[in-house]
């Protein structure tokens, strides 16, 4: 509340971004927030009164607003930190009290910030060997990490160890219902998938026009882990590798776990 008519001073110091919006006399919080979200606050609410937005180190911005004695207006502060240490401090001075309020709000914003809640996520990779670890993630995730330059070979039947040339895409799934997509062609390289669960996750292989009969599963090992290589019988050097699944290749490609749909082989 303004205790005297005159210029009230509002100051923000932040790393990174902060903005202060000042409502009008008698305005409710819901109404002020609706104006802010609609982008009309500048015209209707004299806001943002203080604009310290952007990615930057600690910067202080001060603005003055003409106030009438006895008026009560809401103050709303938005703060965001991109990375590294964050700082947000607010100072408010009234004409009759030069240091009416000054406080470090950093802990308030960081301690009370709600954890982001996601119900689903989608990841798209690059042309190189991408690594994605979803350990601890519970949301349903769809992954298509695109191609890479990796190839894979299998040792002898007695010792079917995998050997990778160049970096494959490496995915570790979380506990959500995840879908991994890749194409069965040399330009797609090699995908390795850890924590894949039949009956829970989906492996979607685009056969790229090849006959389904060319899709083959081979039992292998990768260090101490069991592995299943899914590839074309005409090109065993590229495909998908399920690590630690612990299932025989013949069972993996049976109708119990694999279905064909619109040129795709789906493992569920």
N, C-alpha and C positions, 0 to 999 in steps of 0.2 A: 504494500500500500504506500502511495506517495504521501508523505507527511507535510509536504509544502509544494507550492506551485514553482516550477522551474525545470531545469534540465537534469534528468536522472542519467547516471553514467553506468553502462554495462560493458564489462570487459571479459573476454575469453582468451585463455592461453592454452594452446593445445598442440599435440603431436599424435596423430596426424590431424584429422579433420573435425571441426566443430562448427555448429551454426546455432544461433539463438533466435527464437521467434517470440515476439511479444504480442499478446492478445489485446483486445480492446476491453473497455469497461463493461463488466457484466458478462463477457463472453465465456461460454463453457469450454471445458477441455475438449470435449467431443467435437464441438463446432470448430474450434481452432485447428484441431488435427485434421478435420475433413477439408478445411481450406488449404492447409499445408500440402496434403496429399493431392489435392486437385490443382495445385500450382497457382492458386489465387491469393495466397497469403500476402504476397508483396503489395497487392493493390488494396486489399480489404483490411489487413491487420498491421500495417506498417512493419512487415516482417519479410525477410530476416533482418532483425535489428543489428545483429552482429554476425558477420560472415567470415569465418576463419577456416573455410573449407579447403579441400585439396590434400594431396600427399606431401608432407613437409615435416621438418623438425619443429621444435617448439617456436610458435609465432604468437604474438599477442596483438589482438585487435580490440579497439575500444570504440564505442558509439554512444552518442547521447540522444535521448528522446525527451521531448517536451511532456511534462506530467502536470496534472492538475491535483491540488491538495485533496486528499480523501479518496482518490480513484484507486481501484483495485484491479490489477490486470495479471493474467497468467503469464508465466515465463516457461517456455519449453526449450530444452537444449538437446540437440542431437549430436552424438559423437561417434566417430569410427576410427579405428587404427588398422592400418594395412599390415604392418609387421614390425618386429622389434619392440622396444620399450614405448609405452604410451603415457601421455600426460594430458590431463584436462583440468583446468582451474577456472573458477568463475568469481568475479568481483562485481559488486553492485554498490554504487554510492548515491545517496540522496542529498539534495541541497542542504538539508539541515543536519546531516550526519555524513561527513566525507568518507567514512569507512564503515558503512552500515553493515555490509556482509562481504566476507572474503573467505573462500574455501577451496580446498583441493578435492575435486570430485573424482579423481582417478580411481580410487578403490571402490567408490560407489558404482561406477560404470562397469569395472572389470568384475567385481565380486557379484553383482546382481544381474549381469548379462545372462539371459537364458541361453542354454546350449541350443544350437540350431537343430531343428527336427526335420529330417528328410524321410520321405516315404519311398523314393526311388531315385536312381541316378543313372546317367549314361556316360560312358567314357569312350572316346575315339582316339586312337593312337597316331603315331607318326610313321614315316617310312623307315625308321630305324628300329633297333631292338628296344622296346619299351618294357619297363618294369612297373607293375601295379600291385600293391599289397593292401588288401581290403580286410585284413585281420581286425576284428573288433567292430566292423560295420555290419549293421543289421538290416539296412534298407535293401530292397530288391534292386539289383544292378545289372545293366546291360553293357557288355564290353565288346567293342570291335576295334582291336589295336592295329588294324590294317596290316600291311606287309612288312617284310624285313628281308635281309640278305642271308639269313642263316640257312644252313643245311644240317641234316642229321644222318648218321650212319649207325648201323647195329653190328655188333661183333658177331662172333660165331654162335651157332645154335647152343653150344655148350656154355658159352659165356656171352649172353646177348646184351652187352653193355652199350649204352648210347654214347656217341661222340658228337659234339656240336662244333660246327665251323661257323664263326661269327656269332653275334649275340641274338638269340631268339627273343620273342616277346615272352615275358615271364609274368604270370598272373597267380596271385594267391587270393583265393576267394574268402569272403566273410561268411557270416551265418545267415545272411538273407538269401532269398530265392534268386540266384544269379543266372544270367544267360551269357554265354561266351560264343561269339560268332567269328568264323573265319572261312576263307575260301580255299578250296582244294586245288591249288595251282602253284607253280614254282615261284611266281612273284609274291605270293603270300608268305613264303619262308616257313618258319617253324613257330608254333605256339606251345608253350609249356604251361600247364594248369595244375596247381596244387589245391587240395581241399575240395575238389569236385565230388559231389555226393549224388549218386543215382537216386531218383525218387524225390529229389529236392532241387537240384540245379538242372539247367538245360545246356547242352552243347549243340550248337547249330552250325553244321558244315554245309556250305554252298558247294555243290558238286560241279558248278560252272559248266554244265552241259554234259559232263561225263556220265557214262552208264553207271548205275548204282552198283553193278556187279564188280566194278573196278575198286570200290572202296574196300580196304583191307585193314584189319587190326592185327598188330604183332605184339607179342609179349616181349618185354625187355626189362632192363634195370638201369637205374641212374644212381650210381653210388650204392647206398644201402636201401634205396627205395625201389619198389616195383614200379613199372611203367608200362603204359599201353600206347603204342604209336599208331595213330590213325592216318592213313595215307592212301594214295592211289597205287595199285599194284604196278602201274606203269611208271611211277615216280615215287620211290620210297624215301627220297631225300628231303621231301617237304611234307608238312602236315601238322597234326596236333598231337601233343604228348600229354597224357593224363598221368600225373605222378602220384604214387601212393594210393591209388584206387583199390588195389588188391583184388582184382577180378580177372578171370581168364578172358583172353581176347575173343574166343569163340562165344562166350556168354555175353560179352559186351555188344557184339553185333547181332545178337539174336533178336527175334521179334519182341522179346520181353523188354528190351531196353532201347531198341532202335526202330524208328519209323521213318518212312520216306514221304515227303510232302513238297510238291512244286519244285523239284530239283534240289531239295535240301535233305540231308540226313540229320535227324533229330535224335539225340541221345538223352533220355530222361530217366 
